Amino acid sequence: MRKSQLNNRALGSNVVRPLSPTYVAELRTEAAKYLPLAALLFCSALLSANAQESAEPTQALRFEGYPNAPVVSVVPRKDDLFFYPCDQCHAAMEPNPEIRPLNAMHDSALEHGRGRIWCTSCHDLENRNFLRTLLNERVDLDQAYLVCGGCHANRHKDWVFGAHGKRVANWQGDRTLYNCTHCHNPHSPAIKARAPKSAPPVRAGLELDRGTEHEKSHIWDSQEEHAKQ
């Protein structure tokens, strides 16, 4: 195949013909219409990719809330904790991230995460008065729900929208919720089995009559049989 035929086919032409000066001039004219746009798009893409690689993030990415979520406030808890502030003891201790058996006044064993997490997975290593998220952000103990939601996203969303957890005071108006750690011990979060409470007492002025037993009826009994009972 001649060079002129190869060049024409490379350009996508179905007609094989020699590259005459007139034909070359026509190609140059047509190409000139699109080259500036192509060059502009290429440079824009190159600059954009380079900017993404070199740009430093101005702030850490973090959870900003669910779309259409109701506004809630959370009952504070840290002031009710016996050992808070934590730096009463930890301020005099050298931070030690090593996973090891603990001899501590508070919980020394973690029944949480099946061995995959450690104290400093949730507690800030440098300042124990704070928690930390998976993005290494410091979080106040009263915002423990942000730390819990990092792993338990489905439960966290249910908690925000009201399907999980406990609401305080009312079912209408402003929503105030208990924190995750009000109900779950963060060191052993599974709810423990507990015995049921005893029956409520008889109201004042009434007597409990245990001598009368009502016969149980079944849904398939006739109306006449129900009437006899």
HELIX and SHEET records of a PDB file:
HELIX    1   1 LYS A    3  ALA A   10  1                                   8    
HELIX    2   2 PRO A   21  SER A   54  1                                  34    
HELIX    3   3 LYS A   78  ASP A   80  5                                   3    
HELIX    4   4 ASP A   87  HIS A   90  1                                   4    
HELIX    5   5 GLY A  113  GLY A  115  5                                   3    
HELIX    6   6 CYS A  119  CYS A  122  1                                   4    
HELIX    7   7 LEU A  141  GLN A  143  5                                   3    
HELIX    8   8 ALA A  144  CYS A  151  1                                   8    
HELIX    9   9 ALA A  153  PHE A  161  1                                   9    
HELIX   10  10 CYS A  180  CYS A  183  1                                   4    
HELIX   11  11 GLN A  223  LYS A  228  1                                   6    
SHEET    1   A 2 VAL A  72  VAL A  74  0                                        
SHEET    2   A 2 ARG A 175  LEU A 177  1                                        
SHEET    1   B 2 PHE A 130  ARG A 132  0                                        
SHEET    2   B 2 ARG A 138  ASP A 140 -1                                        
END                                                                             
